[in-house]
Amino acid sequence: MAHSINEECINCAACEPECPVEAISQGDEYYVIDPNKCVDCEGHFDEPQCVSVCPIDDCITKIS
């Protein structure tokens, strides 16, 4: 399951360098996560790093 960044993103860029598979990039209005690349940090970390460093609660959520 991949994660997604919603419109509450403040473009702080904290998440981008934390992604071990480089799935996060600057989108037209805010940062986006490529769902084809996102691995939820499985095999890299115990929890998704983008979620752990994001200063906005519920800005990055798991796609169901």
CYANA upper distance limits for C-alpha pairs under 8 A (distance plus 0.5 A):
  1 MET  CA     38 CYS  CA      8.35
  1 MET  CA     39 VAL  CA      7.55
  1 MET  CA     40 ASP  CA      7.26
  1 MET  CA     62 LYS  CA      7.26
  1 MET  CA     63 ILE  CA      6.71
  1 MET  CA     64 SER  CA      7.34
  2 ALA  CA     35 PRO  CA      5.79
  2 ALA  CA     36 ASN  CA      8.34
  2 ALA  CA     38 CYS  CA      5.75
  2 ALA  CA     39 VAL  CA      6.73
  2 ALA  CA     40 ASP  CA      6.39
  2 ALA  CA     62 LYS  CA      6.40
  2 ALA  CA     63 ILE  CA      6.08
  3 HIS  CA     33 ILE  CA      7.28
  3 HIS  CA     35 PRO  CA      7.43
  3 HIS  CA     38 CYS  CA      7.48
  3 HIS  CA     40 ASP  CA      7.40
  3 HIS  CA     60 ILE  CA      6.97
  3 HIS  CA     61 THR  CA      5.84
  3 HIS  CA     62 LYS  CA      4.67
  3 HIS  CA     63 ILE  CA      5.80
  4 SER  CA     32 VAL  CA      7.31
  4 SER  CA     33 ILE  CA      6.20
  4 SER  CA     35 PRO  CA      8.11
  4 SER  CA     60 ILE  CA      5.98
  4 SER  CA     61 THR  CA      5.93
  4 SER  CA     62 LYS  CA      6.71
  4 SER  CA     63 ILE  CA      6.80
  5 ILE  CA      9 CYS  CA      7.32
  5 ILE  CA     31 TYR  CA      7.19
  5 ILE  CA     32 VAL  CA      6.18
  5 ILE  CA     33 ILE  CA      7.08
  5 ILE  CA     59 CYS  CA      6.22
  5 ILE  CA     60 ILE  CA      4.97
  5 ILE  CA     61 THR  CA      7.11
  6 ASN  CA     59 CYS  CA      5.99
  6 ASN  CA     60 ILE  CA      6.93
  6 ASN  CA     61 THR  CA      8.43
  7 GLU  CA     30 TYR  CA      7.39
  7 GLU  CA     59 CYS  CA      8.01
  8 GLU  CA     56 ILE  CA      7.96
  8 GLU  CA     59 CYS  CA      6.16
  9 CYS  CA     30 TYR  CA      6.44
  9 CYS  CA     31 TYR  CA      7.48
  9 CYS  CA     56 ILE  CA      7.76
  9 CYS  CA     59 CYS  CA      6.60
 10 ILE  CA     30 TYR  CA      7.63
 11 ASN  CA     30 TYR  CA      6.17
 11 ASN  CA     31 TYR  CA      6.85
 13 ALA  CA     17 PRO  CA      8.23
 13 ALA  CA     31 TYR  CA      7.98
 14 ALA  CA     18 GLU  CA      7.82
 14 ALA  CA     50 CYS  CA      8.14
 14 ALA  CA     53 VAL  CA      6.87
 14 ALA  CA     54 CYS  CA      6.93
 15 CYS  CA     19 CYS  CA      7.23
 15 CYS  CA     24 ILE  CA      7.86
 15 CYS  CA     49 GLN  CA      7.78
 15 CYS  CA     50 CYS  CA      5.05
 15 CYS  CA     51 VAL  CA      8.11
 15 CYS  CA     53 VAL  CA      6.76
 15 CYS  CA     54 CYS  CA      6.81
 16 GLU  CA     22 GLU  CA      7.81
 16 GLU  CA     23 ALA  CA      8.48
 16 GLU  CA     24 ILE  CA      5.72
 16 GLU  CA     25 SER  CA      6.88
 16 GLU  CA     50 CYS  CA      7.88
 17 PRO  CA     22 GLU  CA      8.15
 18 GLU  CA     49 GLN  CA      6.44
 18 GLU  CA     50 CYS  CA      6.72
 19 CYS  CA     23 ALA  CA      7.00
 19 CYS  CA     24 ILE  CA      7.23
 19 CYS  CA     41 CYS  CA      8.03
 19 CYS  CA     49 GLN  CA      7.07
 19 CYS  CA     50 CYS  CA      7.04
 20 PRO  CA     41 CYS  CA      7.42
 20 PRO  CA     44 HIS  CA      7.58
 21 VAL  CA     37 LYS  CA      7.28
 21 VAL  CA     38 CYS  CA      7.45
 21 VAL  CA     39 VAL  CA      8.19
 22 GLU  CA     37 LYS  CA      8.13
 23 ALA  CA     33 ILE  CA      5.89
 23 ALA  CA     34 ASP  CA      5.64
 23 ALA  CA     35 PRO  CA      8.06
 23 ALA  CA     37 LYS  CA      5.76
 23 ALA  CA     38 CYS  CA      6.02
 24 ILE  CA     31 TYR  CA      7.28
 24 ILE  CA     32 VAL  CA      6.12
 24 ILE  CA     33 ILE  CA      4.96
 24 ILE  CA     34 ASP  CA      6.91
 25 SER  CA     31 TYR  CA      6.08
 25 SER  CA     32 VAL  CA      6.08
 25 SER  CA     33 ILE  CA      7.10
 26 GLN  CA     30 TYR  CA      6.60
 26 GLN  CA     31 TYR  CA      4.83
 26 GLN  CA     32 VAL  CA      6.69
 27 GLY  CA     31 TYR  CA      5.42
 27 GLY  CA     32 VAL  CA      6.05
 33 ILE  CA     38 CYS  CA      7.47
 34 ASP  CA     38 CYS  CA      6.68
 40 ASP  CA     47 GLU  CA      7.85
 40 ASP  CA     48 PRO  CA      5.79
 41 CYS  CA     45 PHE  CA      5.88
 41 CYS  CA     46 ASP  CA      7.75
 41 CYS  CA     47 GLU  CA      6.97
 41 CYS  CA     48 PRO  CA      5.65
 41 CYS  CA     49 GLN  CA      7.48
 42 GLU  CA     46 ASP  CA      7.50
 42 GLU  CA     47 GLU  CA      8.16
 42 GLU  CA     48 PRO  CA      8.40
 45 PHE  CA     49 GLN  CA      7.88
 47 GLU  CA     52 SER  CA      8.11
 48 PRO  CA     52 SER  CA      7.08
 49 GLN  CA     53 VAL  CA      6.79
 50 CYS  CA     54 CYS  CA      6.57
 50 CYS  CA     60 ILE  CA      7.95
 51 VAL  CA     60 ILE  CA      6.36
 51 VAL  CA     61 THR  CA      8.23
 54 CYS  CA     59 CYS  CA      8.01
 54 CYS  CA     60 ILE  CA      8.12
